[in-house]
């Protein structure tokens, strides 16, 4: 019986030794940082090779990668429109590559009132003929810099605002009143 237990403990180490040559070629790393309007932010990066995702990780922690050419796709956490930034990456064997992504965003808040009082309405945010997301009245959201259409709704009523500009680092507030 003791021989069996001793053999059992050796098998995982032997398996690890057989995999070391395969891990040795994976000696490149990607160190990335995501910023929002120049200040540190959180997000992820996906590495694409020939259009297929081969690695994914959180910026701020090194990501192991094989040497080669990739497209790094950065995503910013918490932005309503789900912005992405694509950058080329060449990972060299034994080196740590560094990439940084800075997203330009602003805040949008839609305050809906009925008969002079705050009320529970919603706003549909659209850009380039597709819906980006929705906001409840009085809730602010981060959006990429650009121009949006905002449709404020309260019960069976709605008001449309064209060309709502979102500027980097700025808060845009729409006050909408329904009677």
N, C-alpha and C positions, 0 to 999 in steps of 0.2 A: 504493500500500500504506500509506503513512503516514496518508493521509486516513481509511482504514478504521479504523485503530487509534485515532485521535483521536475519531472518531464513536462507536466502541465504548465509550470511557471516559465520554462525555457521556450516553449513554442511561440508565445507572443513576441519575444525578443528576436527570434529567428525570422519571423515574418517581417518585423521592422527592418532588419538588416537587408532583406531582399528588396525592400522598397527604397532604400537610400539612393541607389544610382538613379532612380526615376526622379527623386526629389532634387538631386544635385543640379539639374538643368533649370530648375525653377528658382534661380538666384537673383532675379531682377525684382525691383519693387517700384510701386507708384506711391508717392506721398502727395496728397492733394489737400487743398484748402478751398472752402467755399465761403464767399463773402456776399453780403447784401448791402448795397450802397457803401461799400468800403469797410464795413464792420463784419466781424466774424459771424457766420451763420451755420446752420446745420443742413446737411444734404447728403446725397449719395452719388456714386459714380459707377457707371457700367462701362466695361471695355468690350468693344466690338471688333471682331476680326472677320473680314469678308462678310459683314452684315450680321453675323451671329454673335450673341453674347457669350463671352468666355470667362468673364469675372465680374463680380459686383462687390461693392463694399461701401463703408461709411467714410467720408473724408475726415481726416484727423487721425486715422490709423493706417499704417502702411499696408498696401495690398500686394501680395505676391503675384508675379506675372512672369510668363516665359518671355525671353528676348524676342522682339519683333515689332512690327508696325500695327497700330491700333487706332481706333477712333474712341476717344473718351467722351461719354455722354453724362454730363453733370445735371442733377436735378436738385432744385431748392425745396426744402421742406417748408410746408405751411403757406405757400402762395396759392391763391385760389385758381389761377390759370395754369398751374403745373408747368412752369417754364423749364426749358432744357437749353443747355449750351453744349455744343459739340466742338471738341478740339482734337487735333492730331497728336498722337503719342508714338515716339520711337523709344522702346525699352531696350537698353543695352545690357548684355550679360554682366552680372556682378555690380551693377550700378543702381542707384535709386533715382528715378526720374521724378521731377516735381512739376505739377500743373496746378494752376489756381483759376477759379471761376468767380467772377464778380457779377451778380445779378442786380440790375437797376430796377427798383420797385418803389411804389408809393402805396398809400392807404386809401381805401374808398369806404365811406360810411354813408348809408342812406337812412335818414330819419323820416319816418312816416307819421303824420298826425291826421286826426279826424276831429273836426269841430274844436280845434285848438289844443287837443290833448294827444300825447304819445299813444300810438296804437300798434297792434301787432299786424304789420303788413310784411310784404316781402319784395325783394328786388331781383329781377333776372338780369344777369350781366352777360352781354354778348360782344363778340369781336369777330369781324370779318365773316358775318353771317352764320356763326355757330355759337352755341351757348357755352360760356365759360363756367358758370356756376350761379348759385343763388345766395342771397344774403337776407337774413331777418332784419327787421327794422332796428336800428341802433347798433348793429354789429359791424365792426370794421374788419376789412380783409386786405391782405397784401395782394397787389396785382403788379404785373410787369408794366413798365413804362409804355404808354401808348394811348390810343383813343378807343373808347368803348361806347356801346349803346347800353343804357340802363332803362329797364321797364319796371316802374314801381307799381305794385298792385295792392289794393285794399278792397276786400270783398269782391264785388263784380266790376269795380272800377280800375282803371290803369292810366298811367301817364308815362310817356316815352321821352327820354332825354337822349338826344343824338350828340355825338362828338364830346363825350365826357373825357377830359384829358387827365391822365395820371402822370405825375411828374416825380422824378427820383427824389426820395426822402421826404416828400410832401404828403399831407393829408388833404383829401378832397371830400367835402361833405355836401350831400344833396339833401335839402329840406323840402319834403313833398307834403302838401296839404290836400286832403280830400274832405269834401263837405257832405 
